[in-house]
C-alpha cells in the first residue's frame, strides 16, 4: 500500500533509498532533504528529521524558541524533543494524502531547516 509514497518520491525526483519495509530515507543535498525519514505506519505517513542534539545548557531558552517557531513559522509539522534530540516531525493520513500535500510537507521541512538555522545554530552542540 505504500506505493503512493514511492510514486511521489519518484515524481519529486529526489534521491532516496528504501532502508526497510515502509521506511524511506531521503539523501538529496540539492533539494535540501538530507536525512529526512518517511515512514508508513497504517494509517499514517510520518515525516521526521533530526535537527540537532539538545544542549545541556540554555535548554529552556531553546525550547521556548522552538515553541515560538511552531506557533508562527512552521507551516507543516512541528519541532519536538525525542530523547535528547530536537526533531522536526509531521504526519499525514495515507488514504487522503495527495501529491501536493506530500510535497508541501517536504517543502515546509526544507524551508524551516533553511530559515531557522540562524536562530537555532547558537544552541547546537559541537562534538569534538
C-alpha positions in Angstrom: 0.0 0.0 0.0 3.0 2.3 0.5 3.4 2.5 -3.3 1.9 6.0 -3.3 4.9 7.3 -1.2 7.4 5.8 -3.6 5.5 7.2 -6.6 5.6 10.7 -5.1 9.3 10.5 -4.3 9.9 9.5 -8.0 7.8 12.4 -9.2 9.7 14.8 -7.0 12.9 13.4 -8.4 14.6 13.3 -5.0 17.4 10.9 -4.1 16.2 8.3 -1.7 16.5 4.7 -0.6 14.1 2.3 1.0 16.0 1.2 4.1 13.3 -1.1 5.4 9.8 -2.1 4.6 7.7 1.1 4.6 10.7 3.3 5.5 12.5 5.6 3.1 15.4 7.9 3.8 15.9 10.9 1.6 19.5 11.8 0.8 19.1 14.7 -1.6 21.5 17.6 -0.9 20.3 19.6 -3.9 16.7 19.6 -2.6 17.9 20.2 1.0 16.5 16.9 2.1 19.3 15.1 3.7 18.3 12.7 6.4 14.6 13.0 6.1 12.9 9.7 7.1 9.5 8.9 5.7 7.7 6.0 7.4 4.3 4.4 6.6 2.6 3.1 9.7 -1.0 2.4 8.8 -2.9 4.7 8.6 -0.2 7.4 8.8 2.8 8.7 6.9 5.3 10.1 9.3 8.0 12.6 8.2 10.9 13.1 10.6 14.3 14.6 10.6 16.8 15.1 13.4 17.6 18.8 13.6 20.2 18.8 16.4 21.1 17.4 19.7 19.5 19.3 22.6 22.1 21.2 24.5 22.7 20.7 28.2 22.8 24.5 28.8 20.2 27.1 27.7 17.6 24.4 27.3 14.7 26.5 28.5 15.7 29.3 26.1 15.9 26.8 23.2 12.6 25.1 24.0 10.9 28.5 24.2 12.3 29.4 20.8 11.1 26.1 19.3 7.6 26.6 20.7 7.6 30.2 19.2 8.7 28.8 15.8 5.9 26.1 16.0 3.3 28.8 16.7 4.3 31.3 14.0 6.7 29.9 11.4 6.4 26.1 10.9 3.9 25.6 8.1 3.6 21.8 8.3 4.6 19.7 11.3 6.3 20.9 14.5 9.6 20.8 16.3 9.7 18.1 19.1 12.0 16.6 21.6 12.8 12.9 21.1 15.1 11.6 23.9 17.8 14.3 23.8 17.4 15.3 20.2 15.4 18.1 18.5 13.4 16.7 15.6 11.1 18.2 13.0 8.1 15.9 12.5 4.8 15.8 10.6 2.2 13.2 9.9 -0.3 12.8 7.1 -3.1 10.4 6.7 -2.1 7.9 3.9 -5.6 7.4 2.4 -6.3 11.1 1.9 -2.8 12.2 1.2 -2.2 13.6 -2.3 0.9 14.7 -4.1 0.5 18.4 -3.3 0.2 17.7 0.4 3.2 15.3 0.3 5.3 17.8 -1.5 4.1 20.7 0.8 5.4 18.8 3.8 8.8 18.3 2.3 8.9 21.9 1.1 8.0 23.1 4.6 10.8 21.0 6.1 13.3 22.4 3.7 12.1 25.9 4.3 12.1 25.5 8.1 15.6 24.0 8.1 17.0 26.8 6.0 15.2 29.7 7.6 15.6 28.5 11.2 19.3 27.6 11.0 20.5 31.0 12.1 18.1 31.0 15.0 18.9 27.5 16.2 22.6 27.3 15.4 23.7 29.1 18.6 22.3 26.2 20.6 23.9 23.5 18.6 26.1 21.0 20.5 29.5 20.8 18.9 31.0 17.4 19.1 34.8 17.1 19.3 
